[in-house]
C-alpha cells in the first residue's frame, strides 16, 4: 500500500478516433502528504488530462492510480465518486459559481455528493468562508464580488469538506496580478496546514510558489530546470479590476467542480 496521498504508476491515457492520440505516455508521480507541486507544459501537452485522471474525472487507459493507497482503476463509478467526494477538492480557472445563489449556498453545494452529515454542513461552509476572508459575505451574490473574491469562494467550496488533495487547473488564469498573489498566498497557507496541492499553470511566478515544479512533455513528466525552493512572496496592496465575471455557471458546471464528472483535455 502506497504512503502517498496520490500516486500514478506508468499511467497512459489514449483518445481514440481516426488516429489514436496518446495524451499521457507512462506518467509516474507520487504526492506525499503536504506536497505542493506545480505542473507546467505547452498548450495541448495533456496537463488537464492528467489533472482529470488524478481527480477521478477521467479513466486511465493503462497503468494504475492510487489515492491514499487504494488502487482506483478497478473502482466502479459509485466508488470513484465516493473517493472523489471524500478526498479530492477542485479549483478551476473559471469559478463556476451560480449567480442566483448566495456565496454560502454556492459553498454548501460541495456537500451534495459527499458523506458529510447535514448538521455539519453549514458550520463547515461558514468556517471555510471565514478561512478565505469572506465570512462577512455569506449572503452576497457572487456577481457583487471581485474576481479574486469569487475564486476565494471557489477555494472555500473546494476545501470545506476536508479533502486531503487539492487539484487546481489554472486557478489564477482569470485574475489580475494582485488577486493572483492573494490566491497563491491562500494556497500557501492551506499547504502549510498540511493540504497536498497539485496545480497546473502557465504562469512562471505561480509555478515558483510550489515546492516542486514538473514539466509535462511528450506525455511524460520531467523535473523542470526552474525547480527550486519557493521564493519569498511580496504581495501588492493594489487591487485591480477582475477581468472575468465568472458567475455564469450552470448546474453542470457546478457538478464538474464538485466532483461528478467532466473536464476537457488541454
N, C-alpha and C positions, 0 to 999 in steps of 0.2 A: 504494500500500500504506500502511495506517494505521500510525503510530508508537505508537498507544495499545495497552495490554495488552488492553483490551476497549472496543469502540465499537459503540453502537447508533445506527442511522440510520433515523429515521422508522418505528420498529418498531410494528407493530399486532398485537395478539393478540385474536382473537374466539373466543367459545364459542357453538356452535350449539345449537339446541333449538327450542321453540315460538317463542321470541324470541331473536334474536342479541344476545349481551352482548359489548360491546367493553371488555375489561379494560384494554388498552393502546391508546392512540389517537394514535400518532405520537410515540413516545418517542425523544429524542435524548440520548445520554450518551456521553462519552469519558472513560475512566480511564487516565491516564498512569502509567508506572512509578512506584511509590512513593506513589500517591494513597491517601487514606483517606477514604472517602465514606460518610456516613450517609443513609439514605433513610427518611423518616417519612411518615405519612399515616394517614387514618382506616381503621378496620377495613373490609375489603371494597374498598379502593381499588385493589387489584391488586399490592400490594408483593411478595407471594410469587410471583405470576405473573411479575413482572419478574425476580425472582431465578432462577426456574426457566428462563426464557428465557436469561438470562446464563450459567447453569450447563449449558446444553445438555441440560437435563432435559425441556424442552418446545420445540415448534417454533413459530416466529412465523407469523402469517398473512400479513403483508406487511412490507416494509422489508428491512433487512439488518443482520446482527450479525457483527462481525469479532472474532476472537480472535487476537492477535499479527499482525494484518494479513490474516488469512485469512478470506474470506467463508464463513460456515458454513451458509447456507440451502440450498446445493446438496449438502452432505455427506450420505452415507448413514449408517445407524445405526452401523455399524462405525467409520467415520471419525470420527463425533461422539464415540463412546466413547473413541477414541484421543486426541482433543484434550482431552476432559474429564479422562481419567486422567493426562495428562502436564502439564496446565496449570492445572487448577482444583481447589481444595480446598473442602470444605463443612463448616460448623458450624451445627447447628440448636438450637432451644430444648430439645428432648428429646435426650438424649445418645446414644441408640441404641447402647448397649453390651451385649454378651452376658454375662450374669451367670455363665454356665457356662464362660467362657474367662477367662484371666488378663488383666491390664492389657496386658502385652506382646502377647499373641495378638490382642487387640482392635485394637491399632495395626497389627500385621502384616497384618491383613485389608485394609488400604488398598492393599497391593501386589498383591492378587489379580487386579485388572483393569488393572494398569499394565505398563510395559515394563521395570521395574527388575530386574536380574539377581538370582537367588536369593541369591547370595553377598553382596549388598549390603543385603538387606532387613533382617536383624536388626540390623546395625550402625546403619543409618539409623533404625530404630524406637527403639533404645536411646538414640541421640543426641537424637531428638525428645522422648522422655520425660525425659531429663536437662534439656533446654531448658525444659520446663514445670515442672520441680521435682519430678518423680516418678520419678527414677532409682532410688530405693530401694523402689519399689512394683511392680516388674516382675512378680512372681509373685502379687500380690494379686488377689483378685476385686474387680470394680467395686462389688459390694454392700458392701464394707467401707470404701469411700471416702466422703468428704463430697460434697455436690452440686458444690462448686467444684472438687474434685479430679476428679470424673467429667467435668466439662466440660473440664478440662485434658487428660484422656486423649483426649477427642474432638478437641481442638485439635491434639494431637500426631499423631493419626491423619490429620487434615486436611493437615498440613504436612510429614509425613515423606517424601513423595515429591518434595518440592521444587517445589510449584506456584508460578506467577507471580501467580495471582489467588486470593484467599480470599473466599468468599461466606458471610456469616453471617446467618442468619434468626432474630432474637430470641435471641441466644446467652446473654443474661442473664435470660431470662424466667422460668426456674425457680430462680433463685438469690436469696439474701438480699443486702442491700446490700454487706456486707463481701466476699462471694465475687464479686459483680458487679464491684466495684472491682478485685479481684485479676485477674479475667479481662480486664478492659479494660486494665490495666497490661501484661498479656502481649501483647494485640493491639498496644499502642503500641510495645512492644519489637520485635515482628515487623515492624511497619511501618517502624520506624527502620532495620531491616536491609534494607529495600527491597521488602518484600512489599506488593503492591497489595491493598487491602481494601475491600469494599463490605459494609455492614452495614445490616440492616433492624431497626428498633427502635421501640417506643412510649415508651421512656424518654428524657426530655429530657437527663438527665445523661449517659447513654450516648452519645446523639447529639452532645452537646457535646464529646466526646473526638475526634471526627472533624475532619479539616481542612476538609471540605466537608459542608454539610448541605442536602439537597434534599427537597422535598415532592412526593409523588405525588398529584395531584389531577385529577379528571376525565380520567384516563387519560394525563396528560402530567406531566412533571417540571418543577418550578419551584424557583428559589432560595428557600430559607427565610429569613424575616425574622430568624431567630435564627442564621443562618450567621455564624460568627466563628471566630477562632483558638481552638484548644483551650485550656481553662483549665488552670491548674496543678492537678495531681491530688494529693489528700491522702488516701491510703488509711487505713482504720481498722485497728487491730490486733485488733479484736474479731472473733471468728468465731462466727456463729450457726448454728443447725441448718439443714441442707439441706431445703427444702420439698418436694422431689420425689425419688423413688427413682431413676428414670431408667435402670434397668438391665434392665427387662423388654422387651428388644428382640428382634425376630425376625430371621431371616436376610434377610427382605425389607426390614426397616428398615435393616440394615447395607448392603444393596445400594444403597439410596437414597443414603445418605451417602457411599458410596464411588464414586458416580457412575454407577450403572446406569440408573436411570430413576426417575420418580415425582415427588411433590410435590403440594401442594394449593394452590388459589387462595385468597388472603386479601387 
